[in-house]
Amino acid sequence: MAGWDLLLTDARIATLAGDSPDYGEISDGAIAIADGSIAWLGPKGAQPAGKPRKTRSLGGQWVTPALIDCHTHLVFAGERSQEFEQRLEGASYEEIAKAGGGILSTVRATRAASAEELFDAALPRVQALAAEGVATIEIKSGYGLDVTNELKMLEVARRLGESTDLTIRTTLLAAHTVPPEFEGNADDYIDLIGNEMLPEVSKRGLADAVDAYCESIAFSAPQIAKLFRQAIDFDLPVKLHADQLSDGGGAELAAYFNALSADHLEYASATGVEAMAKAGAVAVLLPGAFLTLGETQRPPIDALRTNGVPIAVASDCNPGTSPICSLRSAMILASRLFGLTPLECLAGTTREAARALGLSHDRGTLEVGKRADIAIWNISHPRELAYWIGTPQLADLIIGGHTTRP
């Protein structure tokens, strides 16, 4: 026990370890933390003899891995509530986008904003997620759509990680939509991303992955395939916004390139799901967008389960189609709208979300050797995390072995 910084005792622990069909419960357990990692965990009283530097009794509180939001767009400027009104009045997402709204309206606002303004706007969103037990957040670019502004977004996202206790993973999503200066010339824009943005992003170490939007209103599978080949040449893993509004073969494309994840998937085909299973790609479900857009076709949940595709859940926090800066809300929506079980919701925002970011070796479960990102809850059972709406239940959040609350 020598060298342990903190010993948590009298805890009910949901380890989420392995792929077991339960919470991995230790009913009266303890967790030892040293140098920011989990040094030991198990039943109370079974720990090696000795005295840690600090012991803290949790009095029977539940402990889970800290939550992970593996799909957000939370660095942006402007707001798009007027589009919400338009959709309620009958306009479709495609109609709004073609009229100059949608992503392009956020692009205009984001280009006009300074890096400081973007940081100041994004920081409260990061803090809101942390207040719900989130310790790791993925942030995408995609509202700059030129070299200068895509780099600006990624730099702001990196700064958010440097300025808080949270881990921020950044993703280059320059292939989000065709910018106005390339209207009707998407191929040349894909070339700009591959030939100018990717080399600069790689040189500066600003992105952990590359994403793209495979849809009729964005980019085709052949265009994205070209970009993904270049991303892989820069040793950047890929992920994909796939089959959200139509079956564009996105799930198959993601699988072909061994993508970390394919996200949305409302219209993914059986062939696509099978391909994802073989490739080990994670299905990231985004119920916030499903709700906001009033979609009716659910992702193929049964096929994902049958084929053993890992299912993650994320907030998709963005100003237009998922104005939900709450991973807990995404869990609740995933249970209500998609029929995920409470266990699937929790695993989807811990273990499977870590897989979707390529971080499963380091976090997402409570196991010896993993980072001590731990959420402590005032609940009687973890199923409550996908049940109660609007009820603060986080008692404490430990990130890298350090508590984030006084």
Secondary structure, DSSP 8 states (H G I E B T S, - for coil): -TT--EEEEEEEEE---TT-SS--EEEEEEEEEETTEEEEEEETT-S-SS--S-EEE-TT-EEEE-EEE--------S--HHHHHHHHTT--HHHHHHTT-THHHHHHHHHHS-HHHHHHHHHHHHHHHHTTTEEEEEEE--S--SHHHHHHHHHHHHHHHHHSSSEEEEEEEEETS--GGGTT-HHHHHHHIIIIIHHHHHHHT--SEEEEEESTTSB-HHHHHHHHHHHHHTT--B-EEESSSS--SHHHHHHHTT-SEEEE-TT--HHHHHHHHHHT-EEEE-HHHHHHTT------HHHHHHTT--EEE-----SSS-----HHHHHHHHHHHH---HHHHHHHTTHHHHHHTT-TTTSSS--TTSB--EEEE--SSGGGGGT-SS---EEEEEETTEES--
